[in-house]
Structures are given as structure tokens and as C-alpha cells.
């Protein structure tokens, strides 16, 4: 990869900071960072791998913040961890065998579809500030949800955090803060799993990923504390606003 101009690097750093903030608040930070990396002319495989390196910083920071605030229980969601890990490995291996030309055409459409879904999908009314009952149905939900979303995060990634939040509120009737805590922990699981797999396959620009990762981490720290402090009244407007802007931008790039 050619040397990146300082101005471009600064813009990428600002995009990464905003993406980290948004991802910690409501998910969907990848809808900012992946197009930014693709705009540099990086091959799609490298863009996805580099994004995983950067995203791991943000998801780890947000997950740790929610855990410290007692908004996530690792033991209760252990099956989700296993399912997400397995799904992410499978998805990342699938990406490695997909042609670059196909990925270049498909990624903008995947990102646009993710943005549209998270915007127009009816918002579930999570009501419980407590964990659901541990029964066989819960275990099936965890396996299915973790496997599918882990696989999607391994294949593409944008919008995964938002999908986790929305589906967790719908499946378990959790309030948005508990759902966000679960989303960040599972997003970190699939990110670190895909990152290791991408690293083994050699699909990462380390210098660029680390630079964006630090900015993502700072944004995630501020975003997670803002979400916890201000709650759903703060989260929902930020989420909708960002998705609207991204959907319009990606539609223009994909079709025009």
C-alpha cells in the first residue's frame, strides 16, 4: 500500500473516533469505517481485515465498560460466546475464498442493506432490567443468534452491533442498556475471532488498523459512558440520525 497523506490519515482518525462513539452507543460503527477504508483503494479482503483490527479496540473498550457497570453477565451468556466464536471463524474463512471482484460489488450493497434494516425495522420494546429465565428455549435462541450474527460479522461486519441490540431486545425482552451490553460483548467476541483468522490469512494493514483502532477506542469509551448515563432517550436519536446519513451516502456511491 502507498504512503497515506497526513490529511487523509487525520480524516480517517476522525471517522474512526466517530465510528467508535456510534458503535458503543447503538452499534453500526462499521458502516463508517469499512467504506472509509475501501475509499483508500484497499482490496476488500485487506479493508475487512484492517477494520477488524481497528474494531477490536472499540468493542473491547465498550464491552469492558458495560461489564464494569454490571450491564453484562459473561457466565449467563456463555453459549452465545461459543456460538458467536464458531460463526465468526466460519464467516471469515468464507470471505477468504470469495473473489475480490465479487466483494467489491457486494460490500456497498451489504452495508446499505444493513443500514436500511436497522433504520426501518420496528423497534422492540425491551422492558426487563433483569436477565431472562434460563431454560432450553433460551439456549436455542443463544445458539441461533450467536451463530448467525457471528457468521455475518466474519463475512462482512457493518451493523453487527446494531443487529445484536435489536435482536436481543426482541428475543429476550431486555431493555436497551442490557441489550447493548450483550451486543458489545458478543461484537468483541466475533471481532477478535475474525481478527485472529484474518491475521493468519495475512489480510491486515497493521499500521493503519492500529492508528484507527486507538481513535475507535477513545470514541468507544466516551460513547459507552454517554449511553449508560443518558439511556435510550440519547441512544435512539443518535442511532437513527447516523443510519439515515449513511444510507443516503452509500446509496449514492453504490448506484451513481
CORVENMO-V196242 format. One record per pair of residues at least 6 apart in sequence whose ideal C-beta (glycine too) atoms are under 7 Angstrom apart, sorted by the first residue. I is the first residue (numbers start at 0). GAP is how many residues later the second one is. D is the distance in whole Angstrom. If there is no record, write none. Layout:
I	GAP	D
I	GAP	D
This chain:
0	41	7
0	204	6
8	202	7
11	24	6
11	200	6
12	198	7
12	199	7
12	202	5
14	17	6
14	18	7
14	21	5
15	17	6
15	38	6
15	196	4
15	199	4
15	200	5
15	203	7
16	198	4
16	201	6
16	202	4
17	14	6
17	201	6
18	10	4
18	13	4
18	14	5
18	197	6
18	200	7
19	9	6
19	38	4
19	195	7
19	196	4
19	197	6
19	198	7
19	199	3
19	200	4
19	203	6
20	198	4
20	199	7
20	201	6
20	202	4
21	6	6
21	7	5
21	10	7
21	201	7
21	216	7
21	220	5
22	6	3
22	35	5
22	39	7
22	138	5
22	197	6
23	34	7
23	38	4
23	160	7
23	196	4
23	199	3
23	200	4
23	203	6
24	198	5
24	201	6
24	202	5
24	210	5
24	213	5
24	214	7
25	136	6
25	139	7
25	209	5
25	212	6
25	213	4
26	132	7
26	133	7
26	134	3
26	135	3
26	137	7
26	138	5
26	156	6
27	90	6
27	130	7
27	131	5
27	133	6
27	134	4
27	214	7
27	215	6
28	26	7
28	29	6
28	132	7
29	21	6
29	25	6
29	127	5
29	128	4
29	129	7
29	130	7
30	80	6
30	83	6
30	84	6
30	127	4
30	128	6
30	215	5
31	214	7
32	18	5
32	21	6
32	22	7
32	179	7
33	13	6
33	17	5
33	73	7
33	77	6
33	123	7
33	124	5
34	76	7
34	215	7
36	10	4
36	13	6
36	14	6
37	6	7
37	9	5
37	69	7
41	8	7
41	163	7
42	57	6
43	56	6
43	59	4
43	60	6
43	63	6
44	50	7
44	55	7
44	58	7
44	158	5
45	157	6
45	159	6
47	47	6
47	109	7
48	149	4
48	154	4
48	155	4
49	154	6
49	155	5
49	158	6
49	159	4
50	106	7
51	139	6
51	142	5
51	143	4
51	146	6
52	142	6
52	151	5
52	153	7
52	156	3
52	157	7
52	160	6
53	155	5
53	158	4
53	159	4
53	162	5
54	136	5
54	161	7
55	132	7
55	135	5
55	136	5
55	139	5
55	157	7
56	156	4
56	157	7
56	159	5
56	160	4
57	158	4
57	159	6
57	161	7
57	162	4
58	125	6
58	128	5
58	129	4
58	132	5
59	128	5
60	156	5
60	159	4
60	160	5
61	122	4
61	158	5
61	162	5
62	121	4
62	122	5
62	125	4
64	156	7
64	159	4
64	160	7
65	6	5
65	114	7
65	115	4
65	118	5
65	158	6
68	159	6
70	106	6
70	107	6
70	110	4
71	109	4
71	110	6
71	113	5
72	58	6
75	55	5
76	65	7
76	105	6
76	108	7
78	60	6
78	63	4
78	64	6
79	62	4
79	65	7
79	66	4
79	106	6
80	108	6
82	59	6
82	60	5
82	63	3
82	64	4
82	67	6
83	62	4
83	65	7
83	66	4
83	102	5
83	105	5
83	106	5
84	65	7
84	104	6
84	108	5
85	61	6
85	64	7
86	59	6
86	60	4
86	61	7
86	62	7
86	63	3
86	64	4
86	67	7
87	62	4
87	65	6
87	66	4
87	102	4
87	105	4
87	106	5
88	65	7
88	104	6
88	108	6
89	61	6
89	64	6
90	59	7
90	60	4
90	61	6
90	62	7
90	63	2
90	64	4
91	62	4
91	102	5
91	105	4
91	106	6
92	104	7
93	61	6
94	59	7
94	60	6
95	105	5
106	49	7
107	142	6
107	145	6
107	146	4
108	145	6
109	46	5
109	48	7
110	47	5
110	139	5
111	135	6
111	138	4
111	139	6
111	142	6
113	44	5
113	45	3
114	44	7
114	128	5
114	131	5
114	132	4
114	135	6
115	131	6
117	41	6
117	44	4
117	48	7
117	125	5
118	121	7
118	124	4
118	125	7
118	128	6
120	45	6
123	42	7
123	45	4
123	46	4
125	43	4
125	47	6
125	48	5
125	49	5
125	50	6
125	53	6
126	46	6
126	48	6
127	45	5
127	46	6
127	47	6
128	46	5
128	49	7
131	6	6
131	40	5
131	41	7
140	30	5
144	22	6
144	26	6
145	40	7
148	11	6
148	14	6
148	15	6
148	37	7
149	40	5
151	8	6
152	7	4
152	37	4
152	41	6
153	36	7
153	40	5
159	27	6
159	30	7
160	22	5
160	23	7
160	26	5
163	18	7
163	19	3
163	22	5
163	23	6
164	11	7
164	14	5
164	15	5
164	18	4
167	6	6
167	11	4
167	14	5
167	15	6
168	7	7
168	10	5
175	56	5
175	59	6
176	51	7
176	54	7
179	47	6
197	6	6
225	8	6
226	7	7
226	8	5
